[in-house]
Amino acid sequence: MLKSSDTAKFNRLVCKGFFKRTVQNKRVYTCVSGTGGCPMTKEQRNRCQYCRFQKCLNQGMVLEGIIVLDISWANNQSK
C-alpha cells in the first residue's frame, strides 16, 4: 500500500508525462463539457484533456520548462 507521500509523487510523475507529451507534440485540446471546469479525479482525468492540461498549468508547470528535441536533425547528424 502506498503512503500519501508516495501517491503524491506518483501523481506528479503522471502529470509530468502528460504535460511533456502535450507540449512536445504541440497538442491543442478543447473542453468536452465546454465549461473548462471538468472534475479531475483519478477516474475522470482522461475524459477531458483540456481541463487536465489547465490543471497542470495552474499547479505551476511552465511551457518553457519542456525541451523539444528535433529527432530528424539528430538522426541526420549521426550519418
Wavefront OBJ file of the C-alpha trace (Angstrom):
o trace
v 0.000 0.000 0.000
v 1.333 3.431 -0.928
v 1.743 6.153 1.659
v 0.174 9.510 0.850
v 3.603 10.997 0.045
v 4.286 8.139 -2.400
v 0.886 8.653 -4.012
v 1.515 12.389 -4.410
v 4.891 11.692 -6.049
v 3.321 9.173 -8.432
v 0.576 11.670 -9.345
v 3.194 14.345 -10.122
v 5.075 11.936 -12.400
v 1.878 11.026 -14.254
v 1.018 14.711 -14.689
v 4.588 15.468 -15.774
v 4.471 12.841 -18.520
v 1.103 14.040 -19.830
v 2.271 17.671 -19.770
v 5.530 16.856 -21.573
v 3.809 14.856 -24.325
v 1.235 17.606 -24.806
v 3.882 20.310 -25.234
v 6.304 18.267 -27.353
v 3.585 17.091 -29.733
v 2.004 20.577 -29.851
v -1.394 19.168 -28.983
v -4.346 21.517 -28.662
v -7.327 20.325 -26.655
v -10.870 21.588 -26.219
v -13.003 21.063 -23.143
v -15.504 18.230 -23.605
v -18.130 19.987 -21.499
v -17.414 23.435 -22.913
v -17.144 24.948 -19.438
v -13.469 24.422 -18.629
v -14.334 23.069 -15.216
v -14.382 19.284 -15.558
v -13.587 17.270 -12.404
v -10.028 15.984 -12.266
v -10.255 12.802 -10.258
v -8.247 9.668 -10.970
v -11.277 8.143 -12.649
v -12.193 11.251 -14.675
v -8.834 12.737 -15.678
v -8.712 11.088 -19.119
v -12.166 12.321 -20.112
v -11.146 15.948 -20.648
v -7.552 16.513 -21.642
v -8.103 20.279 -21.908
v -9.028 20.576 -18.227
v -6.226 18.192 -17.277
v -3.681 20.376 -19.096
v -5.120 23.520 -17.485
v -4.742 21.899 -14.073
v -1.055 21.234 -14.814
v -0.608 24.918 -15.704
v -2.479 26.001 -12.563
v -0.212 23.770 -10.467
v 2.807 25.722 -11.703
v 4.085 23.731 -14.668
v 5.562 26.005 -17.343
v 5.782 25.511 -21.089
v 9.302 26.904 -21.156
v 10.484 24.064 -18.907
v 9.995 21.480 -21.650
v 12.868 20.855 -24.050
v 11.655 19.844 -27.501
v 14.206 17.861 -29.478
v 14.173 17.670 -33.250
v 14.813 13.948 -33.717
v 15.139 14.214 -37.519
v 18.063 16.624 -37.081
v 19.757 14.279 -34.604
v 19.337 11.314 -36.968
v 20.921 13.231 -39.868
v 23.922 14.187 -37.740
v 24.784 10.560 -36.975
v 25.148 9.611 -40.675
l 1 2 3 4 5 6 7 8 9 10 11 12 13 14 15 16 17 18 19 20 21 22 23 24 25 26 27 28 29 30 31 32 33 34 35 36 37 38 39 40 41 42 43 44 45 46 47 48 49 50 51 52 53 54 55 56 57 58 59 60 61 62 63 64 65 66 67 68 69 70 71 72 73 74 75 76 77 78 79
